[in-house]
Amino acid sequence: MTATTHPLVRQLRFTRSEFNRSIRGVTEPDAIRRIPPMNSLSWNVGHLAWQEQSYFLVYGQGQLALPEIDRGFASGGPPSTPALAEMVAAWETITRAADPWLDLLTKDALQRHFTRSDGQPGRRTFGSLLLRVIYHYWYHLGENMAIRQRLGHDRLPQFVGDIDEQAPYLPEDP
């Protein structure tokens, strides 16, 4: 992250850290356990990796780092129970590849429409895609906590982490 990183990108980074907190300490057997109709915790990690790869690598940079994530974790895809360690490694690979591009986003860049694979402009802007990712993380973060409660985990976080220090409100430069 740089001093000029856009405030929404800073919020994404905080959201990622909170998502990580929702899986911290989860064992492999619990990570692959599925409580229908929810997916497994490990699938949720792969699913968020898929979205970041789609929006920030494919649409943003024309790269497909991990085709297996694209095939196995798309929205509406079938439930599965992949190994948590593999999904975390894939998620880390994708987020590390996305971060340099995210750090360069400006207010103007966030207002541009992405380009679809057929060369036509997509209907959403990069700013809207960034917001969709942030909100999607929070959705699955809540789902992760519900799964963990159903699995009998205790001493779970009760509220968002240290947002005042890690992700306070910052105005967007004019």
GICORUR-V528216 format. One record per backbone hydrogen bond with DSSP energy under -1.0 kcal/mol. CO is the residue of the C=O (numbers start at 1). NH is the residue of the N-H. If there is no record, write none. Layout:
co=CO nh=NH
co=CO nh=NH
//
This chain:
co=2 nh=5
co=6 nh=10
co=7 nh=11
co=8 nh=12
co=9 nh=13
co=10 nh=14
co=11 nh=15
co=12 nh=16
co=13 nh=17
co=14 nh=18
co=15 nh=19
co=16 nh=20
co=17 nh=21
co=18 nh=22
co=20 nh=23
co=23 nh=26
co=27 nh=31
co=28 nh=32
co=31 nh=42
co=35 nh=38
co=40 nh=44
co=41 nh=45
co=42 nh=46
co=43 nh=47
co=44 nh=48
co=45 nh=49
co=46 nh=50
co=47 nh=51
co=48 nh=52
co=49 nh=53
co=50 nh=54
co=51 nh=55
co=52 nh=56
co=53 nh=57
co=53 nh=58
co=54 nh=59
co=57 nh=61
co=57 nh=63
co=58 nh=62
co=66 nh=69
co=66 nh=70
co=67 nh=71
co=68 nh=72
co=69 nh=73
co=74 nh=77
co=83 nh=87
co=84 nh=88
co=85 nh=89
co=86 nh=90
co=87 nh=91
co=88 nh=92
co=89 nh=93
co=90 nh=94
co=91 nh=95
co=92 nh=96
co=93 nh=97
co=94 nh=98
co=95 nh=99
co=98 nh=102
co=99 nh=103
co=101 nh=104
co=102 nh=105
co=106 nh=110
co=109 nh=112
co=110 nh=127
co=112 nh=126
co=114 nh=122
co=116 nh=119
co=120 nh=116
co=124 nh=114
co=125 nh=129
co=126 nh=130
co=127 nh=131
co=128 nh=132
co=129 nh=133
co=130 nh=134
co=131 nh=135
co=132 nh=136
co=133 nh=137
co=134 nh=138
co=135 nh=139
co=136 nh=140
co=137 nh=141
co=138 nh=142
co=139 nh=143
co=140 nh=144
co=141 nh=145
co=142 nh=146
co=143 nh=147
co=144 nh=148
co=145 nh=149
co=146 nh=150
co=147 nh=151
co=148 nh=153
co=149 nh=152
co=161 nh=163
co=162 nh=166
co=163 nh=167
//
